[in-house]
Amino acid sequence: MKWTDKAWESIQPLLHTIFQMPFIQELQSGTLPLEKFQFYMQQDAKYLEHFGRVLAALGSKSEDNRQALDFFEFGKNALVVEKVLHETYFSQFGIASDHPIEIGPVCHHYIHFLKSVAAFEPLEVAMAAVLPCFWIYKVVGDKIFENQSNAQNPYEAWIATYSGTDFADGVTLAKYYVDTMAEQTTEAMQTRMLEAFISASRLEFMFWDAAYAQKVW
């Protein structure tokens, strides 16, 4: 069994909770209150800005040139999506793009968790920590897309961003690199990788939960 298979199996209860949480259910039905989605979009824009830099940092630490280039590309894509949020979705959903965004406590914690892991943990652990943002987003995006009950879902265009083939290709590639590194390391390191993966997965849940509650400092 691949390391990613074991990791995915370990978060099945959490995934079930994510699928059932109000933010996801209401996003799927198109009934999510606009102010909650606006809050989420603003926090996501700030998250992606920092996530892109974390991915680039992991690329710079990669000894394999192909892996380095791919993580540089992942980082670039995260920043491109952040730019699209500002230029397209912010306008579409009535968010002033020139208004300063204050990072909420959960977004702040997630950002700094990833930055600290990237800075102070082995590359294998850091790679495992960034994987949930790829993988869980893809799976949740697909589930929402497949189960939309509202033909006129106001969030349809945004949902499609995370259910497309380009994003799926990135997830597959990220999983491949993490599995490759897991195969080449020790059992103890694989355990540390799993701990980072689970922590990041919990933060994915907390990010959506914070958006629904509009948590601020």
N, C-alpha and C positions, 0 to 999 in steps of 0.2 A: 504493500500500500504506500502510495506517495505521501510525503509530508503534508502536502496541501489537502489531501483526502482526510487525513487524521485531524488536521486543524479545522476543516469545515464540519466534520462530525462533532467536534467539541463544542461548537457554538449553535447547534441545532435548536436547543431551547430558547436561546436568545433570538434567533432568527424568527421563530414562531411568535415571540413577543413583539418583534419589530413589525411583522406583517399585520398584527392585530392592533397596533397602537393607533390612536385617533388621527394623528397627523397623516399617516400612510393611508388609512381607510378613507379619510375625507379628501385627500389628494386624488385618490383613485376614483372616487365618485364625483369629483368636481365641486364638492360642497365645502372645501376648506375655506374658512374666512380669509378674505384678501389680506387683512392686516397680519395674519399669522404667516402667510406665504411671503409677504413683503419682508417681514422680520427674518425669515429663513433665508431669503435671497441675499439680503445684506450681509448676514453672517457667513453665508456660503462664499460670497465674493471675497471677504477678508480671509477666510480659510484657504481658498484656492490660491490666493496671492502667496501665502506662506508655504502651502503644500508644494507648489511648483518649485520653490527654492530648495525645499527639503529633497525633492526628487533629483534636482540638479546636483545637490551635494552628494547624494548617493552615487550618481553617475561619476562624479570626480574621484570617488574612492574605489570604483570598480577597476580591477586589474585587466579584465577582459574588455577590449575596445568596443566590441559589438554591444556588450551590456552597457558600457558607459554611454555610447551613442543613443541607445534606446531609452535610457533613463533621462538623458538630456532632452530627448524628444517628449517623454512623458511630462517632464517639467514645463517644457514649452507649451504643450497642449493644455495643461492646467491653467497657465497664464492666458492663453488664447480664450479659453472658456470664460475666465474671469472678465476679460475684455468684452466678450459677447454679452455677458450678463449686464455690464454697464451700458453698452451701446444699444442693446436690443430689448432684453427682458426688463431692465429697470424702467425704460420708457413705456413698454407695454403694460406693466403692472403699476404704473404711477409712482415710481420711486425716483426722487430727485438724485441724479447721478453726481451732482456737484456737492451734495450734502455729506459732511464727514460721517463715517460709520464708526460707532463705538463698538469694539469687540466685546461680546457678552462673556460671562464667566466660563461657560462650557466650551465655546469656540476658543477662548484663550487657553484653557487647559489642554484641549486637543492639540492646538498648534504647538504649545510648548512641550507637550509630551513627545511629539514627533521630532521636534528640534533637539531635545535633550538626548533622545535615543540615537538620532543621526550623529550627534556630536560625540557621545561618550560610550556608546555600545558598539560591539563588533558589527561589521556590515551585514552579516547574516541576520542578526536581530533587527537591525534597522529595516532591512528589506521585508521582513515578516510584519513589521509594524505598519508599513504603508500599504500592505496588501488589502486589508479590509475596505479601505476607501475605494479601491478599484472594484473589488469582487462583490461586496455587499451592495454597493450602488447599482451594479449591473443586474444582480439578481432581483433586487427590489424594483428597479426600473422596469425590468421585463414583466414582473408579476403585475405591477400597476398597469402597464400598457395592455397586457392580455386580458385584464379583468375590469377595464373601465366600463362603468354602467351608464355613463353619460356621453351621448354622441357629441355633445357640445361642451365637452370638458374645457374650461377656460385655461387649464394648465397643460393642455395636450402638447403644445409645441415644446415646452420645457421637458415634459416626460419623454418625448421622442429622442431627446439628446442622449439619454442614458439607456435607451433600448435599441440603439443602432448597431450595425455591424462593426463600425470603426472602433467604438468603445469596447465591443466584445473582443476584438483582436488584441487590444491593449491589455485586457484582463488575462487572456490566455498567455500572452508573452510574459507578463509580470509573474504569473503562477509558475511558468516554466523556469524563470530565473531563481525564484525562491526554492523550488524543488531541487534544482541543480546544486544550489549552495547547501541545502540540507543534506543531500546525498554525500557531500564531500566533507562534512563536519562531524563532530562527535555527538553522541546521544545527549550529553549534558547541554551542548549548545542548541540542539534541537528543542530541548525543554525550554530554554530561555527564549527561543524564537516563538514557541507556542504561547508562552506567557505574554509576550509583546503583542502577538496576534489577537489574543483574547482581550487584552486591555484596550486595544484600538477598536475592536468590534463593539465593546461596551460603550466606547465614546461615540461610535456611530449612532447607537440607540439614543444616547444622551443628547446628541446634537439635534435630532428630530424632536425629542421630548422637550428640549429647551425652546425650540422654535414654536411649538404648540403653546407652551406656557408663556412665551415671550420673556424669558428670564433675563434680567439685567442685574447689574451689581447692586 
